[in-house]
């Protein structure tokens, strides 16, 4: 899964720690999500979207060829 969490977080003027606190996870988990090394649950994806004022399709996506 691809994401633009870092871009959205910076645009929302949040640090990794502030975003982590807002959604109830650790800063390290935010770092892993931003690097694409951790795939969050749908619930966590939505929480992140709400925290950075973005939509699910703006911040998280899967490339079509990844389904093959």
mmCIF file as gemmi writes it, N, C-alpha and C atoms, coordinates in Angstrom:
data_model
loop_
_atom_site.group_PDB
_atom_site.id
_atom_site.type_symbol
_atom_site.label_atom_id
_atom_site.label_alt_id
_atom_site.label_comp_id
_atom_site.label_asym_id
_atom_site.label_entity_id
_atom_site.label_seq_id
_atom_site.pdbx_PDB_ins_code
_atom_site.Cartn_x
_atom_site.Cartn_y
_atom_site.Cartn_z
_atom_site.occupancy
_atom_site.B_iso_or_equiv
_atom_site.pdbx_formal_charge
_atom_site.auth_seq_id
_atom_site.auth_asym_id
_atom_site.pdbx_PDB_model_num
ATOM 1 N N . UNK Axp A 1 ? 0.852 -1.177 0 1 0 ? 1 A 1
ATOM 2 C CA . UNK Axp A 1 ? 0 0 0 1 0 ? 1 A 1
ATOM 3 C C . UNK Axp A 1 ? 0.892 1.232 0 1 0 ? 1 A 1
ATOM 4 N N . UNK Axp A 2 ? 0.531 2.172 -0.835 1 0 ? 2 A 1
ATOM 5 C CA . UNK Axp A 2 ? 1.242 3.441 -0.916 1 0 ? 2 A 1
ATOM 6 C C . UNK Axp A 2 ? 0.531 4.465 -0.031 1 0 ? 2 A 1
ATOM 7 N N . UNK Axp A 3 ? 1.266 5.507 0.395 1 0 ? 3 A 1
ATOM 8 C CA . UNK Axp A 3 ? 0.607 6.546 1.176 1 0 ? 3 A 1
ATOM 9 C C . UNK Axp A 3 ? 1.36 7.864 1.061 1 0 ? 3 A 1
ATOM 10 N N . UNK Axp A 4 ? 0.643 8.911 1.385 1 0 ? 4 A 1
ATOM 11 C CA . UNK Axp A 4 ? 1.245 10.251 1.43 1 0 ? 4 A 1
ATOM 12 C C . UNK Axp A 4 ? 1.048 10.84 2.822 1 0 ? 4 A 1
ATOM 13 N N . UNK Axp A 5 ? 1.205 10.001 3.839 1 0 ? 5 A 1
ATOM 14 C CA . UNK Axp A 5 ? 1.002 10.438 5.217 1 0 ? 5 A 1
ATOM 15 C C . UNK Axp A 5 ? 1.969 11.561 5.579 1 0 ? 5 A 1
ATOM 16 N N . UNK Axp A 6 ? 3.237 11.415 5.202 1 0 ? 6 A 1
ATOM 17 C CA . UNK Axp A 6 ? 4.209 12.434 5.566 1 0 ? 6 A 1
ATOM 18 C C . UNK Axp A 6 ? 3.85 13.785 4.957 1 0 ? 6 A 1
ATOM 19 N N . UNK Axp A 7 ? 3.493 13.79 3.685 1 0 ? 7 A 1
ATOM 20 C CA . UNK Axp A 7 ? 3.122 15.036 3.007 1 0 ? 7 A 1
ATOM 21 C C . UNK Axp A 7 ? 1.913 15.662 3.695 1 0 ? 7 A 1
ATOM 22 N N . UNK Axp A 8 ? 0.902 14.853 3.986 1 0 ? 8 A 1
ATOM 23 C CA . UNK Axp A 8 ? -0.311 15.355 4.627 1 0 ? 8 A 1
ATOM 24 C C . UNK Axp A 8 ? -0.024 15.848 6.044 1 0 ? 8 A 1
ATOM 25 N N . UNK Axp A 9 ? 0.852 15.135 6.749 1 0 ? 9 A 1
ATOM 26 C CA . UNK Axp A 9 ? 1.215 15.513 8.123 1 0 ? 9 A 1
ATOM 27 C C . UNK Axp A 9 ? 1.937 16.86 8.143 1 0 ? 9 A 1
ATOM 28 N N . UNK Axp A 10 ? 2.895 17.028 7.245 1 0 ? 10 A 1
ATOM 29 C CA . UNK Axp A 10 ? 3.652 18.286 7.174 1 0 ? 10 A 1
ATOM 30 C C . UNK Axp A 10 ? 2.717 19.431 6.762 1 0 ? 10 A 1
ATOM 31 N N . UNK Axp A 11 ? 1.832 19.161 5.804 1 0 ? 11 A 1
ATOM 32 C CA . UNK Axp A 11 ? 0.869 20.177 5.366 1 0 ? 11 A 1
ATOM 33 C C . UNK Axp A 11 ? -0.047 20.599 6.522 1 0 ? 11 A 1
ATOM 34 N N . UNK Axp A 12 ? -0.371 19.634 7.398 1 0 ? 12 A 1
ATOM 35 C CA . UNK Axp A 12 ? -1.213 19.929 8.562 1 0 ? 12 A 1
ATOM 36 C C . UNK Axp A 12 ? -0.408 20.528 9.711 1 0 ? 12 A 1
ATOM 37 N N . UNK Axp A 13 ? 0.898 20.716 9.493 1 0 ? 13 A 1
ATOM 38 C CA . UNK Axp A 13 ? 1.801 21.301 10.489 1 0 ? 13 A 1
ATOM 39 C C . UNK Axp A 13 ? 1.843 20.476 11.777 1 0 ? 13 A 1
ATOM 40 N N . UNK Axp A 14 ? 1.957 19.149 11.607 1 0 ? 14 A 1
ATOM 41 C CA . UNK Axp A 14 ? 2.049 18.234 12.741 1 0 ? 14 A 1
ATOM 42 C C . UNK Axp A 14 ? 3.385 17.509 12.72 1 0 ? 14 A 1
ATOM 43 N N . UNK Axp A 15 ? 3.944 17.278 13.894 1 0 ? 15 A 1
ATOM 44 C CA . UNK Axp A 15 ? 5.112 16.413 13.994 1 0 ? 15 A 1
ATOM 45 C C . UNK Axp A 15 ? 4.631 14.965 14.016 1 0 ? 15 A 1
ATOM 46 N N . UNK Axp A 16 ? 5.561 14.033 13.844 1 0 ? 16 A 1
ATOM 47 C CA . UNK Axp A 16 ? 5.192 12.626 13.96 1 0 ? 16 A 1
ATOM 48 C C . UNK Axp A 16 ? 4.589 12.353 15.336 1 0 ? 16 A 1
ATOM 49 N N . UNK Axp A 17 ? 5.163 12.937 16.37 1 0 ? 17 A 1
ATOM 50 C CA . UNK Axp A 17 ? 4.667 12.712 17.73 1 0 ? 17 A 1
ATOM 51 C C . UNK Axp A 17 ? 3.263 13.267 17.904 1 0 ? 17 A 1
ATOM 52 N N . UNK Axp A 18 ? 3.002 14.443 17.364 1 0 ? 18 A 1
ATOM 53 C CA . UNK Axp A 18 ? 1.669 15.037 17.486 1 0 ? 18 A 1
ATOM 54 C C . UNK Axp A 18 ? 0.618 14.188 16.768 1 0 ? 18 A 1
ATOM 55 N N . UNK Axp A 19 ? 0.953 13.693 15.592 1 0 ? 19 A 1
ATOM 56 C CA . UNK Axp A 19 ? 0.022 12.822 14.864 1 0 ? 19 A 1
ATOM 57 C C . UNK Axp A 19 ? -0.188 11.521 15.624 1 0 ? 19 A 1
ATOM 58 N N . UNK Axp A 20 ? 0.899 10.953 16.13 1 0 ? 20 A 1
ATOM 59 C CA . UNK Axp A 20 ? 0.793 9.715 16.902 1 0 ? 20 A 1
ATOM 60 C C . UNK Axp A 20 ? -0.112 9.902 18.114 1 0 ? 20 A 1
ATOM 61 N N . UNK Axp A 21 ? 0.067 11 18.826 1 0 ? 21 A 1
ATOM 62 C CA . UNK Axp A 21 ? -0.77 11.293 19.993 1 0 ? 21 A 1
ATOM 63 C C . UNK Axp A 21 ? -2.234 11.45 19.597 1 0 ? 21 A 1
ATOM 64 N N . UNK Axp A 22 ? -2.474 12.078 18.458 1 0 ? 22 A 1
ATOM 65 C CA . UNK Axp A 22 ? -3.844 12.326 17.998 1 0 ? 22 A 1
ATOM 66 C C . UNK Axp A 22 ? -4.59 11.04 17.671 1 0 ? 22 A 1
ATOM 67 N N . UNK Axp A 23 ? -3.852 10.024 17.204 1 0 ? 23 A 1
ATOM 68 C CA . UNK Axp A 23 ? -4.514 8.772 16.808 1 0 ? 23 A 1
ATOM 69 C C . UNK Axp A 23 ? -4.253 7.614 17.771 1 0 ? 23 A 1
ATOM 70 N N . UNK Axp A 24 ? -3.48 7.869 18.825 1 0 ? 24 A 1
ATOM 71 C CA . UNK Axp A 24 ? -3.29 6.869 19.861 1 0 ? 24 A 1
ATOM 72 C C . UNK Axp A 24 ? -2.296 5.763 19.555 1 0 ? 24 A 1
ATOM 73 N N . UNK Axp A 25 ? -1.252 6.095 18.797 1 0 ? 25 A 1
ATOM 74 C CA . UNK Axp A 25 ? -0.191 5.126 18.519 1 0 ? 25 A 1
ATOM 75 C C . UNK Axp A 25 ? 1.16 5.767 18.816 1 0 ? 25 A 1
ATOM 76 N N . UNK Axp A 26 ? 2.245 5.029 18.591 1 0 ? 26 A 1
ATOM 77 C CA . UNK Axp A 26 ? 3.572 5.565 18.883 1 0 ? 26 A 1
ATOM 78 C C . UNK Axp A 26 ? 4.13 6.342 17.689 1 0 ? 26 A 1
ATOM 79 N N . UNK Axp A 27 ? 5.084 7.203 17.978 1 0 ? 27 A 1
ATOM 80 C CA . UNK Axp A 27 ? 5.766 7.949 16.92 1 0 ? 27 A 1
ATOM 81 C C . UNK Axp A 27 ? 6.474 6.991 15.97 1 0 ? 27 A 1
ATOM 82 N N . UNK Axp A 28 ? 7.009 5.902 16.523 1 0 ? 28 A 1
ATOM 83 C CA . UNK Axp A 28 ? 7.708 4.92 15.693 1 0 ? 28 A 1
ATOM 84 C C . UNK Axp A 28 ? 6.769 4.284 14.675 1 0 ? 28 A 1
ATOM 85 N N . UNK Axp A 29 ? 5.525 4.051 15.07 1 0 ? 29 A 1
ATOM 86 C CA . UNK Axp A 29 ? 4.554 3.479 14.143 1 0 ? 29 A 1
ATOM 87 C C . UNK Axp A 29 ? 4.243 4.457 13.022 1 0 ? 29 A 1
ATOM 88 N N . UNK Axp A 30 ? 4.123 5.74 13.346 1 0 ? 30 A 1
ATOM 89 C CA . UNK Axp A 30 ? 3.92 6.759 12.303 1 0 ? 30 A 1
ATOM 90 C C . UNK Axp A 30 ? 5.097 6.728 11.331 1 0 ? 30 A 1
ATOM 91 N N . UNK Axp A 31 ? 6.301 6.644 11.848 1 0 ? 31 A 1
ATOM 92 C CA . UNK Axp A 31 ? 7.488 6.587 11.004 1 0 ? 31 A 1
ATOM 93 C C . UNK Axp A 31 ? 7.438 5.382 10.065 1 0 ? 31 A 1
ATOM 94 N N . UNK Axp A 32 ? 7.063 4.231 10.588 1 0 ? 32 A 1
ATOM 95 C CA . UNK Axp A 32 ? 6.97 3.018 9.762 1 0 ? 32 A 1
ATOM 96 C C . UNK Axp A 32 ? 5.893 3.144 8.69 1 0 ? 32 A 1
ATOM 97 N N . UNK Axp A 33 ? 4.763 3.753 9.038 1 0 ? 33 A 1
ATOM 98 C CA . UNK Axp A 33 ? 3.701 3.965 8.053 1 0 ? 33 A 1
ATOM 99 C C . UNK Axp A 33 ? 4.197 4.882 6.949 1 0 ? 33 A 1
ATOM 100 N N . UNK Axp A 34 ? 4.85 5.973 7.315 1 0 ? 34 A 1
ATOM 101 C CA . UNK Axp A 34 ? 5.356 6.925 6.317 1 0 ? 34 A 1
ATOM 102 C C . UNK Axp A 34 ? 6.371 6.279 5.386 1 0 ? 34 A 1
ATOM 103 N N . UNK Axp A 35 ? 7.155 5.352 5.895 1 0 ? 35 A 1
ATOM 104 C CA . UNK Axp A 35 ? 8.167 4.663 5.082 1 0 ? 35 A 1
ATOM 105 C C . UNK Axp A 35 ? 7.578 3.504 4.284 1 0 ? 35 A 1
ATOM 106 N N . UNK Axp A 36 ? 6.298 3.182 4.508 1 0 ? 36 A 1
ATOM 107 C CA . UNK Axp A 36 ? 5.666 2.076 3.803 1 0 ? 36 A 1
ATOM 108 C C . UNK Axp A 36 ? 6.042 0.715 4.349 1 0 ? 36 A 1
ATOM 109 N N . UNK Axp A 37 ? 6.542 0.667 5.579 1 0 ? 37 A 1
ATOM 110 C CA . UNK Axp A 37 ? 6.974 -0.589 6.18 1 0 ? 37 A 1
ATOM 111 C C . UNK Axp A 37 ? 5.913 -1.179 7.112 1 0 ? 37 A 1
ATOM 112 N N . UNK Axp A 38 ? 4.796 -0.475 7.277 1 0 ? 38 A 1
ATOM 113 C CA . UNK Axp A 38 ? 3.71 -0.945 8.133 1 0 ? 38 A 1
ATOM 114 C C . UNK Axp A 38 ? 2.396 -0.559 7.48 1 0 ? 38 A 1
ATOM 115 N N . UNK Axp A 39 ? 1.523 -1.542 7.287 1 0 ? 39 A 1
ATOM 116 C CA . UNK Axp A 39 ? 0.211 -1.278 6.709 1 0 ? 39 A 1
ATOM 117 C C . UNK Axp A 39 ? -0.81 -1.162 7.834 1 0 ? 39 A 1
ATOM 118 N N . UNK Axp A 40 ? -1.311 0.035 8.067 1 0 ? 40 A 1
ATOM 119 C CA . UNK Axp A 40 ? -2.268 0.238 9.149 1 0 ? 40 A 1
ATOM 120 C C . UNK Axp A 40 ? -3.635 -0.358 8.819 1 0 ? 40 A 1
ATOM 121 N N . UNK Axp A 41 ? -4.409 -0.611 9.85 1 0 ? 41 A 1
ATOM 122 C CA . UNK Axp A 41 ? -5.784 -1.077 9.668 1 0 ? 41 A 1
ATOM 123 C C . UNK Axp A 41 ? -6.603 0.034 9.017 1 0 ? 41 A 1
ATOM 124 N N . UNK Axp A 42 ? -7.766 -0.329 8.511 1 0 ? 42 A 1
ATOM 125 C CA . UNK Axp A 42 ? -8.649 0.669 7.923 1 0 ? 42 A 1
ATOM 126 C C . UNK Axp A 42 ? -9.036 1.719 8.958 1 0 ? 42 A 1
ATOM 127 N N . UNK Axp A 43 ? -9.299 1.282 10.183 1 0 ? 43 A 1
ATOM 128 C CA . UNK Axp A 43 ? -9.666 2.213 11.244 1 0 ? 43 A 1
ATOM 129 C C . UNK Axp A 43 ? -8.547 3.225 11.482 1 0 ? 43 A 1
ATOM 130 N N . UNK Axp A 44 ? -7.301 2.755 11.546 1 0 ? 44 A 1
ATOM 131 C CA . UNK Axp A 44 ? -6.173 3.653 11.761 1 0 ? 44 A 1
ATOM 132 C C . UNK Axp A 44 ? -5.977 4.579 10.565 1 0 ? 44 A 1
ATOM 133 N N . UNK Axp A 45 ? -6.165 4.057 9.357 1 0 ? 45 A 1
ATOM 134 C CA . UNK Axp A 45 ? -6.078 4.907 8.16 1 0 ? 45 A 1
ATOM 135 C C . UNK Axp A 45 ? -7.064 6.062 8.264 1 0 ? 45 A 1
ATOM 136 N N . UNK Axp A 46 ? -8.303 5.741 8.656 1 0 ? 46 A 1
ATOM 137 C CA . UNK Axp A 46 ? -9.328 6.781 8.773 1 0 ? 46 A 1
ATOM 138 C C . UNK Axp A 46 ? -8.989 7.77 9.879 1 0 ? 46 A 1
ATOM 139 N N . UNK Axp A 47 ? -8.473 7.288 10.998 1 0 ? 47 A 1
ATOM 140 C CA . UNK Axp A 47 ? -8.084 8.184 12.089 1 0 ? 47 A 1
ATOM 141 C C . UNK Axp A 47 ? -6.992 9.149 11.627 1 0 ? 47 A 1
ATOM 142 N N . UNK Axp A 48 ? -6.024 8.633 10.881 1 0 ? 48 A 1
ATOM 143 C CA . UNK Axp A 48 ? -4.952 9.48 10.353 1 0 ? 48 A 1
ATOM 144 C C . UNK Axp A 48 ? -5.533 10.52 9.396 1 0 ? 48 A 1
ATOM 145 N N . UNK Axp A 49 ? -6.434 10.088 8.523 1 0 ? 49 A 1
ATOM 146 C CA . UNK Axp A 49 ? -7.062 11.017 7.578 1 0 ? 49 A 1
ATOM 147 C C . UNK Axp A 49 ? -7.776 12.143 8.301 1 0 ? 49 A 1
ATOM 148 N N . UNK Axp A 50 ? -8.555 11.802 9.328 1 0 ? 50 A 1
ATOM 149 C CA . UNK Axp A 50 ? -9.263 12.826 10.095 1 0 ? 50 A 1
ATOM 150 C C . UNK Axp A 50 ? -8.274 13.774 10.779 1 0 ? 50 A 1
ATOM 151 N N . UNK Axp A 51 ? -7.184 13.23 11.304 1 0 ? 51 A 1
ATOM 152 C CA . UNK Axp A 51 ? -6.21 14.05 12.037 1 0 ? 51 A 1
ATOM 153 C C . UNK Axp A 51 ? -5.49 15.04 11.128 1 0 ? 51 A 1
ATOM 154 N N . UNK Axp A 52 ? -5.268 14.662 9.868 1 0 ? 52 A 1
ATOM 155 C CA . UNK Axp A 52 ? -4.552 15.556 8.94 1 0 ? 52 A 1
ATOM 156 C C . UNK Axp A 52 ? -5.503 16.27 7.979 1 0 ? 52 A 1
ATOM 157 N N . UNK Axp A 53 ? -6.802 16.07 8.215 1 0 ? 53 A 1
ATOM 158 C CA . UNK Axp A 53 ? -7.829 16.731 7.406 1 0 ? 53 A 1
ATOM 159 C C . UNK Axp A 53 ? -7.731 16.341 5.93 1 0 ? 53 A 1
ATOM 160 N N . UNK Axp A 54 ? -7.58 15.04 5.685 1 0 ? 54 A 1
ATOM 161 C CA . UNK Axp A 54 ? -7.506 14.535 4.322 1 0 ? 54 A 1
ATOM 162 C C . UNK Axp A 54 ? -8.493 13.407 4.122 1 0 ? 54 A 1
ATOM 163 N N . UNK Axp A 55 ? -8.61 12.947 2.889 1 0 ? 55 A 1
ATOM 164 C CA . UNK Axp A 55 ? -9.508 11.841 2.589 1 0 ? 55 A 1
ATOM 165 C C . UNK Axp A 55 ? -8.711 10.558 2.397 1 0 ? 55 A 1
ATOM 166 N N . UNK Axp A 56 ? -9.397 9.451 2.532 1 0 ? 56 A 1
ATOM 167 C CA . UNK Axp A 56 ? -8.75 8.149 2.412 1 0 ? 56 A 1
ATOM 168 C C . UNK Axp A 56 ? -8.073 7.981 1.059 1 0 ? 56 A 1
ATOM 169 N N . UNK Axp A 57 ? -8.763 8.365 -0.016 1 0 ? 57 A 1
ATOM 170 C CA . UNK Axp A 57 ? -8.185 8.177 -1.345 1 0 ? 57 A 1
ATOM 171 C C . UNK Axp A 57 ? -7.054 9.159 -1.648 1 0 ? 57 A 1
ATOM 172 N N . UNK Axp A 58 ? -6.969 10.258 -0.924 1 0 ? 58 A 1
ATOM 173 C CA . UNK Axp A 58 ? -5.844 11.186 -1.095 1 0 ? 58 A 1
ATOM 174 C C . UNK Axp A 58 ? -4.585 10.658 -0.407 1 0 ? 58 A 1
ATOM 175 N N . UNK Axp A 59 ? -4.756 9.965 0.703 1 0 ? 59 A 1
ATOM 176 C CA . UNK Axp A 59 ? -3.619 9.623 1.555 1 0 ? 59 A 1
ATOM 177 C C . UNK Axp A 59 ? -3.168 8.169 1.42 1 0 ? 59 A 1
ATOM 178 N N . UNK Axp A 60 ? -4.092 7.261 1.151 1 0 ? 60 A 1
ATOM 179 C CA . UNK Axp A 60 ? -3.745 5.833 1.02 1 0 ? 60 A 1
ATOM 180 C C . UNK Axp A 60 ? -4.286 5.281 -0.29 1 0 ? 60 A 1
ATOM 181 N N . UNK Axp A 61 ? -3.476 4.458 -0.951 1 0 ? 61 A 1
ATOM 182 C CA . UNK Axp A 61 ? -3.937 3.815 -2.173 1 0 ? 61 A 1
ATOM 183 C C . UNK Axp A 61 ? -3.104 2.568 -2.441 1 0 ? 61 A 1
ATOM 184 N N . UNK Axp A 62 ? -3.632 1.717 -3.306 1 0 ? 62 A 1
ATOM 185 C CA . UNK Axp A 62 ? -2.919 0.529 -3.772 1 0 ? 62 A 1
ATOM 186 C C . UNK Axp A 62 ? -2.884 0.617 -5.287 1 0 ? 62 A 1
ATOM 187 N N . UNK Axp A 63 ? -1.7 0.438 -5.848 1 0 ? 63 A 1
ATOM 188 C CA . UNK Axp A 63 ? -1.561 0.466 -7.296 1 0 ? 63 A 1
ATOM 189 C C . UNK Axp A 63 ? -2.298 -0.735 -7.898 1 0 ? 63 A 1
ATOM 190 N N . UNK Axp A 64 ? -2.948 -0.527 -9.019 1 0 ? 64 A 1
ATOM 191 C CA . UNK Axp A 64 ? -3.758 -1.585 -9.629 1 0 ? 64 A 1
ATOM 192 C C . UNK Axp A 64 ? -2.949 -2.833 -9.924 1 0 ? 64 A 1
ATOM 193 N N . UNK Axp A 65 ? -1.692 -2.667 -10.36 1 0 ? 65 A 1
ATOM 194 C CA . UNK Axp A 65 ? -0.868 -3.835 -10.684 1 0 ? 65 A 1
ATOM 195 C C . UNK Axp A 65 ? -0.518 -4.658 -9.442 1 0 ? 65 A 1
ATOM 196 N N . UNK Axp A 66 ? -0.657 -4.075 -8.25 1 0 ? 66 A 1
ATOM 197 C CA . UNK Axp A 66 ? -0.397 -4.822 -7.019 1 0 ? 66 A 1
ATOM 198 C C . UNK Axp A 66 ? -1.47 -5.864 -6.746 1 0 ? 66 A 1
ATOM 199 N N . UNK Axp A 67 ? -2.618 -5.776 -7.419 1 0 ? 67 A 1
ATOM 200 C CA . UNK Axp A 67 ? -3.683 -6.742 -7.237 1 0 ? 67 A 1
ATOM 201 C C . UNK Axp A 67 ? -3.437 -8.019 -8.044 1 0 ? 67 A 1
ATOM 202 N N . UNK Axp A 68 ? -2.55 -7.947 -9.015 1 0 ? 68 A 1
ATOM 203 C CA . UNK Axp A 68 ? -2.31 -9.099 -9.915 1 0 ? 68 A 1
ATOM 204 C C . UNK Axp A 68 ? -1.372 -10.109 -9.318 1 0 ? 68 A 1
